[in-house]
């Protein structure tokens, strides 16, 4: 915990500094949500064939989903998602004429959540 999944459209593959984003997001989660750096795990999923509206525009999509153990206040969750969106804007440099659609959400991990790490 936190379990972070970042979906991004293929149009942004060359414009998205994914490592830089994750390395900036992890300290945000430590400072705002009380996570530890070593517990932050981010994976990036490149999506193909995304479409916005009627498909007439040139659009890129980034969606950040952060899974946290329950107990954070709505205000804390909002601070994290707002910070994540700020970071998306910093670490995605879309091409001229491409509209960036960014979103972020936090979900509470289910009580069944378990993890394992083998060194």
Phi, psi and omega in degrees: 000136356287147173257117187241128175237129180241111174269135177217144183284150185303332180298341183259004186306316182274347185260353187253113174279085186294316180297315178301319178299309182298318181292339175270327181290320183302311177298328176300316179294326176294310185291319188264320188254359177076021176283170170252148182304315183294341181271349181283124180231119182241133173233146183248134181237113178278125181254145179250151173071031178287154183215136177241133177057231181273004178079006184282336183266172173261111189230146172236142184238136170229127175232125181253121177244124183242120177263122180235154172296146182300159173121350178280143179288160175302325179294319178296316179299318179295319178298321179293313182292322176296319177296320179297319178294321175301318180292323176303314180297330179283325189255000173246121178244082184292159180291159177306132177084359179261127179268128178268125175249111184242144176212159179211148177211158174240136174238146175281131176292144180293156179300340179280354182303131174221159175221161179215138177227127175253126180272000000 
